[in-house]
Structures are given as structure tokens and as C-alpha cells.
Amino acid sequence: MVCQNRRVSSGVRVTVIGTGYVGLSIALLLAPRNRVAALDIDADRIRGLRAGRSPIADPEVTAALDRNDLEVEFTVDPAAALTDAEYVVIATPTDYDDTTNSFNTGTVDDSIRLIRRLNPESTIVIKSTIPVGYTDARRREHDFDRIYFSPEFLREGHALHDNLHPSRIIVGGHSEQARGFAELLRRAAARDDVPVLLTESTEAEAIKLFANTYLAMRVAFFNELDTFAATHGLDTRQIIEGVGLDPRIGLHHNNPSFGYGGYCLPKDTKQLLASYGDIPQMLVQAIVDSNHTRMDFIADQILARRPGRVGIHRLIMKAGSDNFRESSVLAVMERLRAAGVDLMIYEPSLTAAEFDGVPVITDLDTFLEQADLIVTNRVTAELAPVMDKVYSRDVYGLD
């Protein structure tokens, strides 16, 4: 249970707007050394957090909420949360809008206006992913220099762990306040040797998009390697290991999948592509296109088997996560449905009888028995008894 009444004598007052993967993990990261308020518009979520219930699947978040020595004030009251905050961290969602070819930054815009009205002297740090140039534009709009961007590099299901053990800390600013926020993150980390990089905010925005696009490129590369191997009847694993033993390439982030998905990679690659505008490029476009091509290939391979009833085993993108936003499995499902395939789903995180019109089977044994072909992005031990009817491109059994 998080203690709501304990006061700590050290640290600064930090308010985090948004209690999703990013916001909640940042709030819990900073709470041991600072006075933290976490603000959200979802009253049910706040009630659950006050009772010590995590709204996300993350074992370290759950463990942190069970502690009684953290001061986090979970609230839906903006005035109470913002009035005396020295730093306000914005961690609200910015989905990609295909009609405008840009992130929808409405929640960030609203948050900045709210902060400027209730606490105009506070320093604003944006953790939400935003387009390149957004921070500078908002500084001009509000005639206020203390708006910074600090990218996050978190895995779903491991958000607090990755905040405690960051690969790097990046803050888009060189001022005393920017350095102060970087120091807050550095002191909160569980490791002593975290690289800290202070840049301009526009460069920090670009770092976020290029980093995720590179990861997407690596996923796309090994997926296309697997497409080639599957088409020619070759052993994908042998080829990957022979390639990856080159130390310049490495044996990591190389397991074939149905395509890159999740909340970040699809939208960040699209945003980077849109940011290029008239600037010459081919690779970023190819990365985006490659993902669609891979999903088409996976669907075609399944259809070639002329399956009867196809069971979709899990919708989530990663082990330990409860999130299937932009999951590549969903995209494959859409293609199979368009071809008239009879589908059913096994996904323990779903409670409804149907998902998007597809029946949900809650009993694993029933699911395994009724499916003529089982499609899964990642093979798990529970599928061992029926591997003869499992379709997957998983080589290593890892995310």
C-alpha cells in the first residue's frame, strides 16, 4: 500500500501527469527521494492506485505499490497536484493520427496550458513522445523557456526496472533546471554509471524517434531474413546465428516475429517518416513498408495451409505485458478474417466473450482441442502438447 500521509524532509516536489507505463513508473522511481504527486483524469484508476492496485502488468510496479515507505499522492485534483510543484512531468498518451500524419499531442497541449495556469513558475518536462520541433514551438507559444523534452526508453512489463537501470538519461536542455531534472533521474537510478546526455530539446526529440526506428529496422531485417529462409526451406536459426556472431551485429534483438508492434515502434517510425517531408530518404519508408509486407507474408503462409478453425494464442506483444495495442497479431487476424477464416482467441487478459467479433475461449484445454491450427507470435511451454498444429516464426522463444 502506498502511504498517502508520510512526509519526507528531503528532495523536491514533483508532479507527474498521467499514470500509464511511463508516468506511473516515473512517479514510483522518484518517490523514495522526493515528494511526488501523480495526477490522472481516470478516477477509477486513482482509486485503485490509492488501494495499492497497479493498473499495468509490471511486477516491480506492483512490488513498489505494496511498500509503505513511499510518498505518492495519487489524485484527480489538478490544483492539489500542481500548486507547489517545482517540476511537472507530462506522461500522457500521444497516439499517431494517420489522417494528419502526426502524433495527436492534444493531451500534452492541454497539460501545458493547465500547468501554466495553475503553477506558471514550475519547470515542465515532457516524457510523452512528440514530433521533432514540438518543444520549441510550445516555448514560443507560451513565451516560456522552461519546457524540456526528456525521452524514455522503456519496455512494457519492465517500465520501473528500466527506469531504475536506464541505458542513458537524456534531457533536452542545458539550463540549471534541465540539469536538475537529469540529476533527479540519476540519483534515483539503481546503477552509478548511467550516461547522462544534455542536448537541445529538438535533438532529444530526434533521438527518441531515431532510436525506436533503428530497433524497428532490426526487427524488420531479421523478419525479412526469416521470410527468405521460410520461402527456400532454409534453417532460419542457423542463418541468424551465423550472421549474429559478427560482433558488429551481435546475437541480440534478432528473434523473428509476425512484425514489430506495441505502443511505440509503429507510431514512432511513422512519425519519423512524416518528419522527413521533402528530405530525401528511402530506408525509413522501407522500414514502415517492410512491416506491412511481413504481416501479408505471415497471413499468406497460414492461408496456404487451408486451415479450418484457427486459434489465435495470445494477443499481447511481449511476455509479462497485458497490452496488445498495435500488436502484429491483430494485423494478421485482420488479414485472415478478410479471407473468411474461422477464428477464435485465447487471451487470459480478456474477460468478454468476444473481441472485435471473434469468440474468446477462456479455457486453455478447450482452446487447444478446438483449434485446427494454432497461430502464435511467441511459443510458450503450454503449447508443447500440440506443437504439431502450431504455426509460429518464433526461433528462440524470446521477445
C-alpha positions in Angstrom: 0.0 0.0 0.0 1.3 3.4 -0.9 1.4 5.8 2.1 -0.6 8.9 1.4 0.3 10.8 4.6 4.0 10.3 5.2 6.2 13.4 4.6 9.8 13.3 3.6 12.1 16.1 4.5 14.5 15.9 1.5 14.0 16.2 -2.2 11.8 18.4 -4.3 8.1 18.5 -5.2 7.5 16.6 -8.5 4.1 16.2 -10.1 3.6 13.6 -12.8 0.6 13.9 -15.2 -0.6 10.5 -16.4 -0.3 7.2 -14.6 0.3 4.8 -17.6 3.5 2.8 -18.1 5.7 5.9 -18.3 4.0 8.2 -15.7 3.5 5.6 -13.0 7.0 4.2 -13.3 8.5 7.8 -13.1 6.4 8.6 -10.1 7.5 5.5 -8.2 11.1 6.0 -9.3 11.3 9.5 -7.8 9.2 8.8 -4.7 11.9 7.5 -2.4 13.8 10.8 -2.5 11.2 13.3 -3.4 7.6 14.4 -2.7 5.6 13.1 -5.6 2.1 13.7 -6.8 0.6 11.6 -9.6 -2.3 13.2 -11.4 -4.8 11.4 -13.7 -8.3 12.1 -15.0 -9.3 8.5 -14.5 -10.9 8.4 -11.1 -11.2 4.6 -11.0 -7.5 4.2 -11.8 -6.7 6.7 -9.0 -8.9 4.8 -6.5 -7.1 1.6 -7.4 -3.7 3.1 -7.0 -4.6 4.5 -3.6 -5.6 1.0 -2.6 -2.2 -0.3 -3.9 -3.5 -1.9 -7.1 -1.4 -1.5 -10.2 -3.3 -0.7 -13.4 -0.5 -2.2 -15.5 1.2 -5.5 -15.6 4.6 -4.8 -14.2 6.0 -6.9 -11.2 8.2 -4.1 -9.9 5.4 -1.6 -10.0 3.2 -4.0 -8.1 6.0 -4.5 -5.5 6.6 -0.8 -5.2 2.9 -0.2 -4.6 3.0 -2.8 -1.8 5.6 -0.8 0.1 4.6 1.6 2.9 7.6 3.9 2.9 6.8 5.8 -0.4 5.1 9.1 -0.5 3.0 9.3 -3.7 -0.1 11.4 -3.6 -2.5 9.9 -6.2 -5.1 12.5 -7.2 -7.6 13.7 -9.8 -7.4 17.3 -8.4 -5.1 19.4 -10.6 -4.9 22.3 -8.1 -3.8 20.0 -5.3 -1.2 18.3 -7.5 0.3 21.3 -9.3 0.2 24.2 -6.9 3.6 23.8 -5.3 5.4 21.5 -7.8 8.9 22.5 -8.8 8.9 20.0 -11.7 5.9 18.8 -13.6 6.4 15.7 -15.8 3.9 15.2 -18.6 3.4 11.5 -19.5 0.1 11.5 -21.3 -0.6 9.4 -24.5 0.2 10.7 -28.0 -1.2 8.3 -30.5 -0.3 8.6 -34.2 -3.1 10.1 -36.3 -2.9 8.7 -39.8 -5.2 11.5 -41.2 -2.8 14.2 -40.1 0.4 12.2 -40.4 1.5 13.3 -36.9 1.2 12.5 -33.3 -2.0 13.7 -31.6 -0.5 16.0 -29.0 -3.8 17.2 -27.6 -3.2 15.8 -24.1 0.2 17.3 -23.9 -1.1 20.7 -25.1 -3.9 20.6 -22.5 -1.4 19.7 -19.8 0.9 22.6 -20.6 -1.9 25.0 -20.6 -3.1 23.6 -17.2 0.4 23.9 -15.7 0.9 27.4 -17.0 -2.4 28.5 -15.4 -2.1 26.8 -12.0 1.7 27.0 -11.5 3.4 29.3 -14.0 6.8 29.1 -12.3 7.2 25.3 -12.4 9.6 23.6 -14.8 7.8 21.4 -17.4 9.4 18.1 -18.6 7.7 16.2 -21.4 8.1 12.5 -21.3 5.3 11.8 -23.9 6.7 11.1 -27.4 6.3 14.2 -29.5 7.2 15.3 -33.1 10.6 16.9 -33.7 10.2 20.6 -33.1 7.3 20.4 -30.7 9.1 21.7 -27.6 10.5 24.8 -29.3 7.1 25.5 -30.8 5.4 25.4 -27.3 8.2 27.6 -25.8 7.3 30.2 -28.4 3.6 29.8 -27.9 3.8 30.3 -24.2 6.7 32.6 -24.1 8.3 30.3 -21.6 11.8 28.7 -21.9 11.5 26.1 -19.1 9.8 23.4 -21.2 12.0 20.5 -21.9 11.8 17.1 -23.5 13.3 14.0 -21.9 12.8 10.8 -23.9 12.1 7.5 -22.1 13.3 4.1 -23.3 11.1 1.6 -21.5 9.8 -1.9 -22.2 6.2 -2.8 -21.5 6.1 -5.0 -18.4 9.5 -3.7 -17.2 8.9 0.0 -17.0 10.1 0.6 -13.5 13.0 -1.8 -13.9 14.2 0.1 -17.0 13.9 3.4 -15.1 15.9 2.0 -12.2 18.5 0.6 -14.7 18.5 3.1 -17.6 20.7 2.7 -20.6 21.1 6.5 -20.6 19.4 9.7 -19.3 18.7 12.4 -21.9 17.3 15.8 -21.2 16.8 18.4 -23.9 18.2 21.4 -22.2 21.4 22.9 -20.7 19.9 25.2 -18.0 20.1 24.7 -14.3 16.6 23.3 -14.2 17.4 20.8 -17.0 20.5 19.7 -15.2 18.4 19.4 -12.0 15.9 17.1 -13.6 18.7 14.9 -15.0 20.2 14.7 -11.6 16.8 13.6 -10.1 16.8 10.7 -12.5 20.4 9.9 -12.0 20.1 9.8 -8.2 17.0 7.6 -8.4 18.8 5.0 -10.6 20.0 1.8 -9.1 23.3 2.0 -11.0 26.0 4.5 -10.5 27.4 4.7 -14.1 24.4 5.9 -16.1 25.5 8.1 -19.1 23.8 11.5 -18.9 23.4 13.5 -22.1 22.2 17.1 -22.2 21.1 18.2 -25.7 18.8 20.7 -27.2 15.2 19.6 -26.9 14.9 19.2 -30.7 17.8 16.8 -30.7 16.3 14.9 -27.8 13.1 14.6 -29.8 15.0 13.2 -32.7 17.0 10.8 -30.6 13.7 9.2 -29.4 12.3 8.7 -32.9 15.6 7.5 -34.5 16.3 5.1 -31.6 12.9 3.4 -32.0 13.1 3.4 -35.8 16.5 1.6 -35.5 15.0 -1.0 -33.3 12.2 -1.4 -35.8 14.7 -1.7 -38.6 16.5 -4.5 -36.8 13.2 -6.4 -36.2 12.3 -5.9 -39.9 15.7 -7.1 -41.1 15.5 -10.4 -39.2 11.9 -10.8 -40.2 12.9 -10.5 -43.9 15.7 -12.9 -43.3 13.2 -15.3 -42.0 10.8 -14.7 -44.9 13.7 -15.6 -47.3 14.6 -18.7 -45.3 11.0 -19.9 -45.0 10.4 -19.5 -48.7 13.5 -21.5 -49.6 13.2 -24.1 -46.9 16.3 -23.0 -45.0 17.0 -23.1 -41.3 16.4 -19.5 -40.0 18.2 -20.1 -36.8 21.4 -21.2 -38.4 21.5 -18.2 -40.6 20.7 -15.8 -37.8 23.5 -17.2 -35.6 26.0 -17.2 -38.4 25.2 -13.5 -39.1 25.0 -12.5 -35.5 28.4 -13.9 -34.5 29.9 -10.9 -36.2 30.5 -8.7 -33.2 29.4 -5.7 -35.2 25.9 -7.2 -35.5 25.6 -9.3 -32.3 23.3 -12.1 -31.1 20.5 -9.9 -29.7 17.2 -8.5 -30.7 17.1 -11.0 -33.6 14.1 -13.3 -33.0 11.7 -13.4 -35.9 8.1 -12.4 -35.3 4.9 -11.5 -37.1 6.1 -7.9 -37.3 7.1 -5.1 -34.9 4.2 -3.8 -32.9 3.4 -2.5 -29.4 2.7 1.1 -28.5 6.0 2.7 -29.6 7.6 1.3 -32.7 4.7 1.5 -35.2 3.8 5.1 -34.3 7.4 6.4 -33.9 8.5 5.0 -37.3 5.5 6.7 -39.0 6.2 10.0 -37.2 9.8 9.9 -38.2 8.8 9.2 -41.8 6.4 12.1 -41.8 9.0 14.4 -40.3 11.3 13.9 -43.3 8.8 15.7 -45.5 10.6 16.5 -48.7 14.0 15.4 -47.3 15.4 12.6 -49.5 15.2 9.2 -47.8 14.5 5.6 -48.6 15.3 3.5 -45.6 12.7 4.9 -43.2 10.0 4.3 -45.8 11.3 0.8 -46.3 11.1 0.0 -42.6 7.4 1.1 -42.4 6.6 -0.8 -45.6 8.5 -3.9 -44.6 6.3 -4.4 -41.5 3.1 -4.5 -43.7 4.8 -6.8 -46.1 5.8 -9.2 -43.3 2.3 -9.4 -42.0 1.0 -10.1 -45.5 3.5 -12.9 -45.8 2.5 -14.4 -42.4 -1.1 -14.4 -43.4 -0.4 -15.9 -46.8 1.6 -18.7 -45.1 -1.3 -19.5 -42.8 -3.9 -19.4 -45.6 -1.7 -21.8 -47.7 -2.3 -24.4 -45.1 -6.0 -24.2 -45.8 -6.9 -24.3 -42.1 -10.3 -25.0 -40.7 -10.7 -23.2 -37.4 -7.7 -21.1 -36.5 -6.9 -20.4 -32.8 -5.0 -17.2 -32.0 -2.9 -17.9 -29.0 -2.3 -14.6 -27.1 -2.7 -11.1 -28.5 0.0 -9.4 -26.3 3.2 -8.4 -27.9 5.6 -9.3 -25.0 5.8 -11.8 -22.2 4.7 -10.2 -18.9 2.7 -7.5 -20.6 -1.1 -7.0 -20.6 -1.0 -4.7 -23.6 -1.8 -5.5 -27.2 -2.1 -2.1 -28.7 -0.8 -2.2 -32.3 0.0 -5.9 -31.9 1.2 -7.5 -35.1 -1.1 -10.5 -34.2 -4.1 -8.2 -34.6 -2.9 -7.2 -38.0 -2.5 -10.9 -39.1 -6.0 -11.6 -37.7 -7.5 -8.8 -39.8 -6.0 -10.4 -42.9 -7.3 -13.8 -42.0 -10.8 -12.5 -41.3 -10.8 -10.8 -44.7 -10.1 -14.1 -46.2 -13.1 -15.7 -44.4 -11.1 -17.8 -41.9 -13.0 -19.0 -38.8 -11.1 -17.6 -35.8 -11.1 -17.9 -32.1 -8.8 -16.3 -29.4 -7.2 -17.5 -26.3 -6.1 -14.4 -24.3 -6.3 -14.6 -20.4 -6.3 -10.9 -20.1 -9.7 -10.7 -21.9 -12.9 -11.1 -19.9 -15.5 -10.5 -22.6 -17.0 -13.4 -24.6 -15.8 -11.8 -27.9 -13.0 -9.5 -29.1 -13.8 -7.5 -32.2 -16.4 -10.1 -33.1 -14.1 -13.1 -32.6 -15.0 -15.6 -29.9 -12.8 -15.7 -26.8 -12.1 -19.1 -25.3 -11.1 -18.8 -21.7 -10.2 -22.5 -21.0 -6.8 -23.4 -22.5 -7.6 -27.1 -22.9 -10.8 -26.3 -24.8 -8.9 -23.9 -27.0 -6.1 -26.4 -27.8 -8.6 -29.1 -28.6 -11.0 -27.0 -30.8 -8.3 -25.2 -32.9 -7.3 -27.0 -36.1 -4.3 -24.6 -36.4 -2.8 -22.6 -33.6 -1.2 -19.3 -34.5 1.1 -17.7 -32.0 3.7 -14.9 -32.2 5.7 -16.5 -29.4 5.8 -20.2 -28.5 5.3 -21.0 -24.8 5.5 -24.2 -22.7 1.7 -24.6 -22.6 1.7 -25.3 -26.3 4.1 -28.2 -26.0 1.4 -30.9 -26.2 0.1 -29.6 -29.5 3.2 -28.4 -31.4 2.2 -30.4 -34.4 -0.6 -27.9 -35.1 1.2 -24.7 -34.0 2.2 -22.1 -36.6 4.9 -19.5 -35.5 8.1 -18.0 -36.8 9.5 -17.9 -33.2 13.0 -19.3 -33.2 14.3 -18.6 -29.7 11.1 -18.4 -27.5 12.1 -14.9 -26.5 10.6 -11.4 -27.1 
